[in-house]
Amino acid sequence: MTQSSAPHSYPVLPLRDIVVFPSMIVPLFVGRDKSVAALEAAMAGDKEIFLVAQLDPAQDDPARDDLYDIGVTATVLQLLKLPDGTVRVLVEGKRRASLSDLAERDGYLAAQVDLLEAEDDDSAEPVAPNTEVSALMRSVVDQFENYAKLNRKLPAETAVQLGEIEDASKLADAVAANIQVKVSDKQALLVERDPAKRLEMVFAFMEGELGVLQVEKKIKSRVKRQMEKTQREYYLNEQLKAIQRELGNEGEEGEGDEIAELTQKIATMKLSKEARTKATSELKKLKTMAPMSAEATVVRNYLDVLLGLPWGKKSKIRKDISAAQAVLDEDHYALEKVKDRIIEYLAVQARTNKLKGPILCLVGPPGVGKTSLGKSIAKATGREFIRQSLGGVRDEAEIRGHRRTYIGSLPGKIVTNLKKAGTSNPLFLLDEIDKLGQDFRGDPASALLEVLDPEQNGKFQDHYLEIDVDLSDIMFVTTANSLNLPQALLDRMEIIRLEGYTEDEKVEIAERHLIAKQIEAHGLKAGEFTLTTEGLRALIQYYTREAGVRTLEREIAKLARKALRRILENKDTAITITAENLSDFAGVKKYRHGLGEEENQIGAVTGLAWTEVGGELLTIESVTVPGRGVAKITGKLGDVMKESIETAFSFIKARSPSYGIKPSLFARKDVHIHLPEGAVPKDGPSAGIGIVTAIISTLTGVPVRRDIAMTGEVTLRGRVLPIGGLKEKLLAALRGGITTVLIPQENEKDLAEIPANILNGLKIIPVSHVDEVLRLALTGPLEAIEWSEADDLAAQPPAGIPPVGGEVHH
């Protein structure tokens, strides 16, 4: 491989993004002034020009360092000047040449080049290729045919023309000119002078490009198939619609046509004026949309919800009050107050044919039958029953729905359940309304204000529907364990309290409902399982301590399981559980039934507390310890109870002589007050008289009667103020075996609502002053003592001298 002896001078045409090979004819568009001048100089001479690629295509005025070293000499075959000043030129590559020098001459670049000569030189006679090169040429041609099939930009005849080339060098250059690779790679092919190596290089480049082209082909075919499928479905849908329209015109009423079906629904349903206008408007939009578009799906779903609501559909309400009373009595024992209120509702409705009034809110401890009572009300009134649990609901959209602008938006639970009910006047039970939460997504309790207001819910607006929905025919019943609710929500509801059941009521409920239910649930046959009344009463007394009957039901289920096992093991054919053999089936007794204390004790008083799960007995303990007259308080007490203890302690200090307590005692003794159990939070003022009694018993040494319990708030003047939760507290006293209960005088009026069996089982004494409490609760009388400030000073030791001996007092 050599260079020619003398350098030649040529006008230079720098190329952007292209490399020209020998024997390659290519059109070029020239716009730079120097390049146009170089072409004109070539045309004025022998039409020879030197073509060389730029290193940086963005360089407008390239110098020597901006050009590659190797280019090709070429002949200008045709030159055409275009109106915009650019020149279109057709050139044919001749020979490889090396750029040795570059200079500017008459407005264009001129180059001194050395022509490169080799065994592939055009001037030489073609040399027959050896076997290895022949095989390589054949492989390159075959590979190029595959490449040409995938690359649609190449003419079909190109592969055929290349197959006719017998010279290895020309074949390599022809393939290099036709494949799509980077300029730097093409320049490398131009620089390489060995034909065999060039063939290997173009083969490698084609191999890489084939992989890319095959992936492109797969992607294109997949996209094409998807488009064809979509177009096919659209075309078939349009054909189907046309066929259905034709059938409709022949009298088939447009069967299967969705638009016709929606039109018929809108025409026949008893929609409100606003709903009809909205439905017609949305249907008009749907007609103009493509059936498969996302917007059409949104509109279709909206119409499904709107037309799925029970417009004008009402279930027939039962007006027979006696039948309703019978249904309520059959399903629930006791709960007379609630039943009376429901029957009153029905009486008003029977007369006016319109239910409009406050919403019922059933408040009571767990297991007393609030939810099942809602179901019974629906059964008694002939309404559809819909239950919606609100426990843990934190999002306002659960009540009002989402706006249609959101993807996957849905109506709220009110509208959804109304659609599910199928009538516009169901009974809607909103369960656990006191368990509503709230966070950054909104306050669902506030959203319920509109739903539960009889004056507003006639025009309830759901965010999804955006039209007024009439909820005034719905009978709303809510349930809660406590009144821990927003005041505005409480104001819209009529509170009906369901207190805990008495022991007799539990026995009756178990015999009427629970035992039969568990016998059926466990597959026991008639006569195989019997629980006697005495055994049932013992089960209630020693294995349950609750306001409702859920634990009782679980205990009965436990007995049924054990009985069934013994029957299947062939140990017995029938099981009868009595009070005597109850422990064999139920296990060790969990609770003591009877007196809170075995004997009268000093400083220990049985108080009464109200909790969300019913009433409880609350022991108040008090002892004296050396100190400075301070009251120590333990038992996880709330602020109100702490203040109640301070009030009681101040009252005792002020009245101590009249109770036989020396005032000087407070200078040397602290009183420690404790309310077990220490882990249970306690609060409220109703333990006031119990605290006074416990402290006075400790300071005087007079024991408190063990069979007496008390409740009432105390003032600094010793007056006893009223308390709440009286029925639950009296129930707790009855369950605990207490015989006498002291209650505030002002609560005497509430005894009218207390069941007769509680009143018969307890001796209830109203009190108005602490003195009455002490006279009844302490086992011995208190003797007043004469005491003056002078006595107080005489009883105190001189400063700096500690007291000697113990303190003796009664």
C-alpha positions in Angstrom: 0.0 0.0 0.0 1.7 3.2 -1.2 1.1 6.9 -1.9 1.5 8.4 -5.4 4.8 10.3 -6.0 3.5 13.9 -6.4 0.8 15.6 -4.3 -2.2 16.9 -6.2 -4.2 20.1 -5.5 -8.0 20.0 -5.3 -10.8 22.4 -4.1 -12.1 21.0 -0.8 -15.8 20.4 0.0 -16.1 19.6 3.8 -19.0 17.2 4.5 -21.4 17.1 7.4 -22.9 13.8 8.7 -21.8 11.8 5.6 -18.8 9.9 4.3 -18.4 9.3 0.5 -16.8 6.1 -0.6 -15.0 5.4 -4.0 -17.4 4.5 -6.8 -20.3 5.9 -4.8 -22.6 8.4 -6.6 -24.4 10.7 -4.1 -26.4 14.0 -4.2 -25.2 16.8 -1.9 -26.8 20.1 -0.9 -24.3 22.8 -0.5 -25.0 26.1 1.2 -21.8 27.5 2.7 -20.1 30.2 0.6 -16.7 28.6 0.7 -18.2 25.3 -0.4 -20.1 26.9 -3.2 -16.9 28.7 -4.3 -15.0 25.3 -4.2 -17.6 23.7 -6.5 -17.5 26.6 -9.0 -13.7 26.3 -9.0 -14.0 22.6 -9.7 -16.5 23.2 -12.5 -14.2 25.8 -14.1 -11.3 23.2 -14.1 -11.4 19.5 -14.6 -14.4 19.0 -12.3 -12.3 17.2 -9.7 -12.9 18.0 -6.0 -11.7 16.5 -2.7 -14.5 15.4 -0.3 -13.6 15.0 3.4 -15.9 14.6 6.5 -15.9 17.1 9.4 -15.1 16.0 12.9 -17.8 18.3 14.3 -20.8 18.8 12.0 -21.8 22.0 13.8 -18.6 23.8 12.7 -19.5 26.3 9.9 -15.9 27.4 9.0 -13.7 24.3 9.5 -9.9 24.5 9.6 -7.3 21.7 9.1 -7.8 20.3 12.7 -11.6 20.1 12.2 -11.3 17.7 9.2 -10.5 14.0 9.1 -7.1 13.0 7.5 -8.6 10.6 4.9 -11.1 11.5 2.2 -11.9 10.8 -1.4 -11.4 12.6 -4.7 -14.6 12.9 -6.6 -15.9 14.1 -10.0 -18.7 16.6 -10.1 -21.3 15.0 -12.4 -24.0 17.7 -12.2 -24.5 21.1 -10.5 -27.8 22.9 -10.1 -28.3 26.2 -8.3 -31.6 26.5 -6.4 -33.7 29.7 -5.9 -32.8 29.9 -2.2 -29.1 30.2 -3.0 -28.2 26.6 -2.1 -26.6 24.3 -4.7 -27.5 20.8 -5.5 -24.6 18.8 -6.8 -24.2 15.1 -7.9 -20.7 13.7 -7.2 -19.0 10.3 -7.8 -16.3 9.1 -5.5 -13.0 8.1 -7.3 -10.0 7.3 -5.0 -9.0 7.5 -1.4 -6.7 10.4 -0.6 -4.8 11.7 2.4 -5.0 15.4 3.3 -1.5 16.8 3.6 -2.0 20.6 3.5 -4.9 23.0 3.5 -5.0 26.6 2.4 -7.6 29.3 1.4 -7.5 30.4 -2.2 -10.0 32.9 -3.9 -12.7 32.4 -1.3 -12.5 28.6 -1.1 -10.4 26.0 0.6 -7.8 24.2 -1.5 -6.0 21.0 -0.4 -2.8 19.3 -1.2 -3.6 15.6 -1.1 -1.7 12.4 -1.6 -3.6 9.7 -3.6 -3.5 6.3 -1.9 -2.6 3.3 -4.0 -3.2 -0.3 -3.1 -4.2 -3.7 -4.5 -7.8 -2.4 -4.6 -6.8 0.6 -6.7 -9.3 1.4 -9.4 -6.5 1.8 -12.0 -5.3 -1.8 -11.4 -6.9 -4.9 -12.9 -9.2 -6.7 -10.5 -7.5 -9.5 -8.7 -9.4 -12.8 -8.2 -10.2 -13.2 -4.5 -8.9 -16.2 -2.5 -11.2 -18.8 -0.9 -11.4 -17.0 2.5 -12.2 -13.6 1.0 -14.8 -15.3 -1.3 -16.5 -16.9 1.6 -16.5 -13.5 3.5 -17.9 -11.7 0.4 -20.7 -14.3 0.2 -21.5 -13.9 3.9 -21.6 -10.1 3.6 -24.0 -10.3 0.6 -26.3 -12.7 2.5 -26.2 -10.6 5.6 -26.9 -7.5 3.5 -30.0 -9.1 2.0 -31.3 -9.7 5.6 -30.5 -6.1 6.5 -32.2 -4.8 3.4 -35.4 -6.7 4.2 -35.6 -5.1 7.6 -34.5 -1.6 6.5 -37.3 -0.2 4.4 -35.3 2.8 3.4 -33.1 0.8 1.0 -34.4 0.1 -2.5 -35.2 -3.6 -3.2 -32.7 -3.9 -6.1 -29.7 -2.8 -4.0 -29.1 -6.3 -2.6 -29.2 -7.7 -6.1 -26.7 -5.2 -7.5 -24.3 -5.9 -4.6 -24.5 -9.6 -5.4 -23.1 -8.9 -8.9 -19.9 -7.2 -7.6 -16.9 -9.5 -7.8 -14.2 -7.2 -6.4 -13.8 -7.4 -2.6 -12.8 -3.8 -2.2 -15.7 -2.4 -4.2 -18.1 -4.7 -2.4 -16.9 -3.5 1.0 -17.2 0.1 -0.1 -20.7 -0.4 -1.6 -22.0 -2.1 1.5 -20.4 0.5 3.8 -22.1 3.3 1.8 -25.6 1.7 2.2 -25.6 0.7 5.9 -26.8 3.1 8.6 -23.9 3.6 11.1 -22.3 6.5 12.8 -20.0 8.9 10.8 -17.0 7.9 12.9 -17.6 4.2 12.0 -18.0 5.0 8.3 -14.8 7.0 8.5 -13.0 4.0 10.0 -14.2 1.9 7.1 -12.8 4.6 4.7 -9.4 4.6 6.5 -9.1 0.8 6.4 -7.4 -0.2 3.1 -7.4 -3.9 3.5 -10.5 -5.2 1.7 -10.8 -8.4 3.8 -10.7 -6.4 7.0 -13.2 -3.9 5.6 -15.5 -6.8 4.8 -15.2 -8.1 8.4 -15.9 -4.6 9.7 -19.1 -4.1 7.6 -20.2 -7.6 8.6 -19.9 -6.7 12.3 -21.7 -3.4 11.8 -24.6 -5.1 10.0 -24.8 -7.7 12.8 -25.3 -5.0 15.4 -27.8 -3.1 13.2 -29.8 -6.3 12.5 -30.5 -6.8 16.2 -31.8 -3.2 16.6 -33.9 -3.5 13.4 -35.5 -6.8 14.6 -36.5 -5.2 17.9 -38.0 -2.2 16.0 -39.9 -4.6 13.7 -41.3 -6.4 16.7 -42.4 -3.1 18.3 -44.0 -1.9 15.1 -45.8 -5.1 14.5 -47.2 -5.2 18.1 -48.4 -1.6 17.8 -49.9 -2.3 14.4 -51.8 -5.4 15.8 -53.1 -3.3 18.7 -54.3 -0.6 16.4 -55.8 -3.1 14.0 -57.7 -4.7 16.9 -59.0 -1.4 18.1 -60.1 -0.3 14.6 -61.7 -3.7 14.1 -63.6 -3.5 17.3 -64.8 0.0 16.5 -65.8 -1.0 13.0 -67.7 -4.1 14.3 -69.4 -2.0 17.0 -70.5 0.5 14.4 -71.8 -2.3 12.2 -73.6 -3.8 15.2 -75.3 -0.5 16.0 -76.4 -0.1 12.4 -77.9 -3.6 12.4 -79.6 -3.0 15.7 -81.0 0.3 14.4 -82.4 -1.5 11.4 -83.9 -4.2 13.6 -85.4 -1.5 15.7 -87.0 0.2 12.7 -88.6 -3.2 11.9 -90.4 -3.3 15.3 -87.9 -5.0 17.7 -87.9 -1.9 20.1 -84.1 -1.5 19.7 -83.3 -4.6 21.7 -79.7 -4.6 23.1 -79.2 -1.0 22.1 -77.7 0.7 25.2 -78.6 4.2 24.1 -82.2 3.2 23.4 -82.4 1.4 26.7 -81.2 4.5 28.6 -83.6 6.7 26.7 -86.5 4.4 27.6 -85.4 4.4 31.3 -85.3 8.2 31.5 -88.7 8.5 29.8 -90.4 5.9 32.1 -88.8 6.5 35.5 -90.3 8.9 38.0 -87.2 11.2 38.1 -87.3 14.6 39.7 -87.2 17.6 37.3 -83.5 18.2 38.1 -82.5 14.6 37.7 -84.4 14.3 34.4 -82.6 17.4 33.0 -79.2 16.1 34.1 -79.8 12.6 32.8 -81.0 13.9 29.4 -77.9 16.2 29.2 -75.5 13.3 30.0 -77.2 11.0 27.5 -76.8 13.6 24.8 -73.1 13.8 25.6 -72.9 10.0 25.4 -74.4 9.8 22.0 -71.7 12.1 20.5 -68.8 10.1 22.2 -66.8 7.2 20.8 -68.1 4.1 22.6 -64.7 2.9 23.7 -63.4 6.2 25.0 -62.7 6.8 28.7 -65.1 9.8 28.8 -67.9 7.6 27.6 -67.2 5.1 30.4 -67.4 7.9 33.0 -70.8 9.1 31.6 -72.2 5.6 31.3 -71.3 4.8 35.0 -72.8 8.1 36.1 -76.1 7.3 34.3 -76.1 3.8 35.8 -75.9 5.3 39.3 -78.4 8.0 38.6 -81.0 5.7 37.0 -80.3 2.9 39.6 -81.7 5.0 42.4 -85.2 4.1 43.6 -87.0 7.2 42.1 -90.6 7.0 43.3 -90.3 3.4 44.6 -91.5 2.9 48.2 -92.1 -0.2 50.3 -95.5 -0.4 51.9 -95.3 0.8 55.5 -97.2 -1.3 58.1 -99.6 0.8 60.1 -100.8 -1.9 62.5 -99.4 -0.7 65.8 -100.4 -4.0 67.6 -98.6 -6.1 65.0 -95.5 -3.9 65.3 -95.5 -4.2 69.1 -95.8 -8.0 68.8 -92.7 -8.1 66.5 -90.6 -6.0 68.9 -91.7 -8.0 71.9 -90.9 -11.3 70.1 -87.4 -10.2 69.1 -86.3 -8.3 72.3 -87.2 -8.8 75.9 -87.4 -5.7 78.1 -86.2 -2.3 76.5 -89.7 -0.9 77.1 -88.7 2.7 76.8 -87.2 2.2 73.3 -90.2 0.1 72.1 -92.6 2.8 73.3 -90.7 5.5 71.3 -90.8 3.4 68.2 -94.5 2.6 68.5 -95.1 6.4 69.0 -93.3 7.0 65.7 -95.5 4.5 64.0 -98.7 6.0 65.4 -97.7 9.4 64.1 -96.9 7.9 60.7 -100.2 6.0 60.6 -102.1 9.2 61.0 -100.0 11.6 58.9 -98.5 9.2 56.2 -95.3 11.2 56.5 -92.3 10.5 58.8 -90.6 13.7 59.7 -89.0 14.1 63.1 -85.8 13.7 65.1 -83.4 10.9 64.4 -83.2 8.1 67.0 -79.8 7.5 68.6 -79.6 4.3 70.7 -76.8 4.8 73.3 -75.7 2.0 75.5 -73.0 -0.5 76.4 -71.9 -3.3 74.1 -74.1 -6.3 73.8 -77.4 -4.8 74.9 -79.0 -5.3 71.4 -78.7 -1.9 69.7 -77.9 -3.2 66.2 -80.4 -6.1 66.4 -83.0 -3.6 67.6 -82.5 -1.6 64.4 -83.2 -4.8 62.4 -86.4 -5.4 64.5 -87.6 -1.9 63.9 -87.3 -2.4 60.1 -89.2 -5.7 60.4 -91.9 -4.1 62.5 -92.4 -1.2 60.1 -92.1 -3.1 56.9 -89.0 -1.2 55.7 -85.9 -2.5 53.9 -83.0 -2.7 56.4 -79.7 -1.2 55.5 -76.8 -1.2 57.9 -73.7 1.0 57.5 -70.9 0.7 60.0 -69.1 4.0 60.6 -66.4 2.6 62.8 -63.0 4.0 61.6 -64.5 6.1 58.8 -62.2 9.1 58.4 -62.9 10.4 54.9 -65.7 12.8 54.2 -66.0 11.3 50.7 -67.3 8.1 52.3 -70.5 10.1 53.1 -70.7 12.6 50.2 -68.8 10.7 47.5 -66.0 11.8 45.2 -66.4 14.4 42.4 -66.5 12.9 38.9 -63.2 14.6 37.9 -61.3 12.0 39.9 -60.4 8.7 38.2 -62.4 5.8 39.8 -64.7 8.2 41.6 -67.8 6.7 43.3 -70.9 8.0 45.1 -71.0 8.1 48.9 -72.3 5.3 51.1 -75.6 7.0 51.6 -76.4 7.0 47.8 -74.8 3.5 47.3 -76.9 1.9 50.0 -80.0 3.7 48.9 -79.4 2.1 45.4 -78.9 -1.3 47.1 -82.1 -1.0 49.1 -84.2 -0.5 46.0 -86.8 1.7 47.8 -86.7 5.3 48.8 -87.9 4.7 52.4 -85.7 2.1 54.0 -84.5 2.0 57.6 -80.9 3.2 57.6 -78.9 2.0 60.6 -75.7 4.1 61.1 -73.8 1.8 63.4 -71.0 3.0 65.8 -71.5 6.6 65.0 -69.3 7.6 68.0 -66.3 5.8 66.4 -66.1 8.2 63.5 -62.6 9.5 62.9 -61.2 12.6 61.2 -58.0 13.6 59.4 -56.7 15.7 56.6 -59.3 14.2 54.2 -62.1 15.8 56.1 -64.5 15.3 58.9 -67.3 12.7 58.2 -69.2 13.7 61.4 -69.7 17.2 59.9 -70.8 15.7 56.6 -73.5 13.7 58.5 -75.0 17.0 59.8 -76.9 17.4 56.6 -77.9 13.7 56.3 -79.4 13.6 59.9 -81.2 16.9 59.8 -84.9 16.4 58.8 -85.1 20.0 57.7 -82.2 19.7 55.3 -82.0 16.0 54.1 -84.8 16.5 51.6 -82.2 18.1 49.3 -79.0 16.1 50.1 -76.2 16.7 47.6 -73.8 13.9 46.8 -70.5 15.2 45.2 -70.7 12.4 42.5 -74.4 13.0 41.5 -74.4 16.8 41.8 -78.2 16.8 42.1 -80.6 16.9 45.1 -81.5 13.5 46.5 -84.5 13.3 48.9 -83.6 11.4 52.1 -86.6 12.6 54.0 -88.5 9.3 53.7 -85.6 7.3 55.1 -85.9 6.4 58.8 -82.5 6.9 60.3 -81.4 5.1 63.5 -77.9 5.5 64.9 -76.1 3.5 67.6 -73.3 4.6 69.9 -71.5 3.3 73.1 -71.1 6.8 74.5 -72.1 10.4 73.7 -68.6 11.4 72.7 -69.9 13.2 69.6 -69.9 16.7 68.2 -72.5 18.9 69.9 -74.1 19.8 66.5 -74.6 16.2 65.7 -76.0 15.4 69.1 -78.5 18.2 68.7 -80.0 16.5 65.6 -80.7 13.2 67.3 -83.1 12.0 70.0 -81.0 10.1 72.5 -82.6 6.9 73.8 -80.5 5.1 76.4 -80.3 1.4 76.6 -79.0 0.6 80.0 -77.6 -2.9 81.0 -79.9 -5.8 81.7 -80.8 -7.0 85.2 -80.0 -10.5 86.2 -83.7 -11.5 85.8 -83.7 -10.0 82.3 -80.6 -11.9 81.4 -82.1 -15.2 82.5 -85.3 -14.4 80.5 -83.2 -13.5 77.4 -81.1 -16.6 77.6 -84.1 -18.9 78.0 -86.0 -17.2 75.2 -83.2 -16.7 72.6 -79.6 -17.6 73.5 -79.9 -21.2 74.6 -82.0 -22.2 71.6 -79.7 -20.3 69.2 -76.6 -22.1 70.5 -78.3 -25.6 70.5 -79.1 -25.0 66.8 -75.6 -23.6 66.0 -73.9 -26.7 67.6 -76.2 -29.2 66.0 -77.6 -30.5 69.3 -80.8 -32.4 69.2 -83.9 -31.8 71.3 -83.3 -33.1 74.9 -79.6 -33.5 74.5 -78.6 -30.3 76.2 -80.5 -28.7 79.2 -79.4 -25.7 81.2 -81.5 -25.3 84.3 -82.6 -21.8 85.5 -80.5 -22.2 88.7 -77.5 -23.2 86.6 -78.1 -20.3 84.2 -78.3 -17.8 87.1 -75.1 -19.2 88.6 -73.5 -18.8 85.1 -74.5 -15.2 85.0 -73.4 -14.5 88.6 -70.0 -16.2 88.6 -68.8 -16.2 85.0 -70.0 -12.9 83.6 -69.9 -9.3 84.6 -71.2 -7.2 81.8 -74.1 -4.9 80.9 -75.1 -6.9 77.8 -75.3 -10.6 77.0 -72.4 -11.2 74.6 -70.2 -12.9 77.2 -73.2 -14.8 78.5 -73.8 -16.1 74.9 -70.1 -17.1 74.6 -70.3 -19.0 77.9 -73.5 -20.8 76.8 -71.7 -21.7 73.6 -68.8 -23.1 75.6 -71.2 -25.3 77.7 -72.8 -26.5 74.4 -69.4 -27.5 72.9 -68.4 -29.4 76.0 -71.7 -31.2 76.2 -71.6 -32.1 72.5 -68.1 -33.6 72.9 -69.2 -35.8 75.8 -72.2 -37.0 73.8 -70.0 -37.8 70.8 -67.5 -39.6 73.1 -70.4 -41.8 74.3 -69.9 -40.7 77.9 -73.5 -39.4 78.1 -76.6 -39.4 76.0 -78.0 -36.1 77.4 -76.4 -33.4 79.5 -78.2 -31.4 82.1 -76.2 -28.5 83.6 -77.2 -27.3 87.1 -75.7 -24.9 89.6 -73.9 -27.9 91.3 -72.1 -29.3 88.2 -71.6 -26.0 86.4 -67.9 -25.7 87.3 -67.3 -29.1 85.6 -68.2 -27.5 82.3 -67.5 -23.8 82.7 -64.3 -24.1 84.7 -63.2 -22.1 87.7 -65.4 -19.2 88.8 -64.2 -15.9 87.4 -66.0 -13.5 89.7 -67.3 -13.4 93.3 -71.0 -12.8 93.7 -72.1 -11.2 96.9 -70.6 -8.7 99.2 -67.7 -6.6 98.1 -66.0 -7.1 101.5 -66.3 -10.1 103.9 -66.5 -7.9 107.0 -66.9 -4.2 108.0 -63.6 -2.4 107.5 -62.1 0.9 108.6 -61.5 3.3 105.7 -62.9 1.1 102.9 -66.1 2.2 101.2 -67.9 0.7 98.2 -68.7 3.4 95.6 -70.6 3.1 92.4 -69.1 4.0 89.0 -70.5 4.3 85.5 -68.5 3.0 82.4 -69.3 2.6 78.8 -69.9 -1.1 79.4 -72.2 -0.6 82.3 -72.0 0.1 86.0 -69.2 -1.1 88.3 -68.5 -1.4 92.0 -65.6 0.9 93.0 -63.7 0.4 96.2 -62.4 3.6 97.9 -59.6 3.0 100.4 -58.1 5.4 102.9 -55.3 5.2 105.5 -53.4 7.7 107.7 -49.6 8.0 107.5 -47.2 10.3 109.4 -47.0 13.7 107.6 -48.2 17.3 107.6 -51.9 17.0 106.8 -51.7 16.5 103.1 -54.0 14.2 101.0 -52.0 11.8 98.8 -54.0 10.5 95.8 -53.3 7.4 93.7 -55.3 5.2 91.3 -54.9 7.0 87.9 -57.5 9.6 88.7 -58.7 12.4 86.4 -58.7 16.1 87.2 -62.4 16.2 88.3 -62.0 13.3 90.7 -58.8 14.9 92.2 -60.7 18.1 92.8 -63.5 16.1 94.3 -61.0 14.6 96.8 -59.6 18.1 97.7 -63.2 19.3 98.3 -64.0 16.4 100.6 -60.7 16.8 102.5 -61.3 20.5 103.0 -64.9 19.8 104.2 -63.6 17.3 106.8 -60.9 19.7 108.1 -63.5 22.4 108.5 -66.0 20.1 110.3 -63.5 17.8 112.1 -64.5 18.7 115.8 -68.2 17.8 115.1 -67.0 14.4 113.9 -64.8 13.8 117.0 -61.5 14.5 115.2 -58.9 16.7 116.8 -57.8 19.4 114.4 -54.2 19.1 115.6 -54.2 15.6 114.1 -53.9 17.1 110.6 -50.6 18.7 111.5 -49.0 15.3 112.1 -50.8 12.9 109.7 -51.3 12.6 106.0 -54.3 10.8 104.5 -53.6 8.5 101.6 -56.6 7.8 99.3 -56.4 5.0 96.7 -59.0 3.8 94.2 -58.2 0.3 92.9 -57.6 -0.8 90.1 -54.6 1.3 89.6 -54.3 0.8 85.8 -57.9 1.8 85.0 -58.5 5.5 84.4 -61.2 7.1 86.7 -62.8 10.5 86.7 -66.0 12.3 87.7 -67.4 13.8 90.9 -69.9 11.1 91.9 -67.5 9.4 94.4 -67.6 12.5 96.6 -69.6 11.1 99.5 -67.7 7.8 99.4 -64.4 9.7 99.8 -65.7 11.7 102.7 -67.0 8.5 104.4 -63.7 6.7 103.8 -61.5 9.5 105.3 -63.7 10.0 108.3 -63.8 6.3 109.0 -60.0 6.3 108.9 -59.5 9.3 111.1 -62.1 8.2 113.7 -61.5 4.4 113.6 -65.2 3.6 113.1 -65.7 0.8 110.4 -68.0 1.2 107.4 -70.8 -1.2 106.8 -69.9 -3.8 104.2 -73.4 -4.2 102.7 -73.8 -0.5 101.8 -72.8 1.3 98.6 -73.1 5.0 97.8 -72.9 7.6 95.0 -73.2 11.3 95.0 -71.2 14.5 94.5 -70.2 16.5 97.7 -69.8 20.2 98.1 -67.7 22.2 100.6 -70.8 22.7 102.8 -71.6 18.9 102.8 -74.5 19.0 100.5 -75.0 15.9 98.2 -75.5 16.8 94.5 -77.2 14.6 91.8 -75.3 12.2 89.5 -75.9 10.4 86.2 -76.1 6.8 85.1 -78.3 5.8 88.1 -79.7 2.6 86.5 -76.3 1.2 85.6 -75.0 1.9 89.1 -77.9 0.3 90.8 -77.5 -2.7 88.5 -73.9 -3.0 89.5 -74.9 -2.9 93.2 -77.5 -5.6 92.7 -75.0 -7.8 90.8 -72.4 -7.3 93.6 -74.8 -8.4 96.3 -75.1 -5.0 97.9 -78.4 -4.6 99.9 -78.5 -0.8 100.6 -77.6 2.0 98.3 -77.4 5.7 99.2 -78.3 8.1 96.3 -78.7 11.9 96.2 -82.1 13.2 97.1 -82.4 14.9 93.7 -82.0 11.6 91.9 -85.2 10.2 93.7 -87.3 11.3 90.7 -85.2 9.0 88.4 -86.4 5.9 90.4 -89.6 6.0 88.4 -87.7 4.6 85.4 -85.9 1.9 87.3 -87.2 -1.7 86.7 -89.3 -3.1 89.6 -86.9 -6.0 90.2 -84.0 -3.6 91.0 -86.2 -1.6 93.3 -87.3 -4.8 95.0 -83.8 -6.2 95.3 -82.2 -3.1 96.8 -83.0 -0.8 99.8 -82.5 2.7 98.1 -82.1 5.6 100.6 -82.0 9.2 99.2 -79.7 11.6 101.2 -79.2 15.3 101.0 -76.3 15.9 103.4 -73.0 14.1 104.4 -74.3 13.8 108.0 -77.1 11.5 106.8 -74.5 9.4 104.9 -72.3 9.0 107.9 -75.2 8.1 110.2 -76.2 5.3 107.8 -72.8 4.1 106.5 -70.7 3.9 109.7 -71.2 1.1 112.2 -71.0 3.4 115.3 -72.0 7.0 116.2 -69.6 9.9 116.0 -69.2 12.0 119.1 -68.6 15.7 118.8 -65.7 17.2 120.9 -65.2 20.7 122.3 -62.1 22.2 120.8 -60.6 25.7 120.6 -57.6 27.3 119.0 -56.0 27.5 122.4 -56.3 23.7 122.8 -54.8 23.4 119.4 -51.7 25.4 120.4 -51.4 23.5 123.7 -51.5 20.2 121.9 -48.7 21.1 119.6 -45.1 20.5 120.9 -42.7 23.5 121.2 -40.7 24.3 118.1 -37.7 22.0 117.6 -39.0 19.3 120.0 -40.4 16.2 118.1 -43.7 14.7 119.4 -43.3 11.7 121.7 -45.5 8.6 121.5 -48.4 7.9 119.3 -51.6 9.7 118.7 -54.7 8.3 120.4 -58.1 9.2 119.0 -61.4 7.5 118.3 
